[in-house]
């Protein structure tokens, strides 16, 4: 029984999606203070302050603890970081289903579509227009998320300043 519990604990630990975080001095122009990197990728939104200034280590730790979950949620929705649990369990299943479905789709519809794309100018223009619209919608969605994240950071900075002013 004890061995099973130990194996389960190790299994859960390795597949839990743990990320490594590190406090470090930023690169120019953020070299005056500390930033936090997640898996060796610096994310300024964890610690950035007013006028894009980075704080000392103590304030960086405080901001990081306060902002971590929300900033990572935005980064996941934008597509900059991915959930390790999802990568380990969901993505292989999805890849397998796409491989089988893609093969069936290609045999029945893909060959015809490819032929039309290369031989019918109107169809090629239609596909190009649809892809451009899809890309524009995705860009609009990402920009909206970035603006919302920036608004959250500004609100957090204002709340931090109000809390600092309220302290004796």
Beta strands, then each sheet from edge to edge (+ up, - down):
strand 1: 21-25
strand 2: 34-38
strand 3: 41-43
sheet 1: 1+ 2- 3+
end
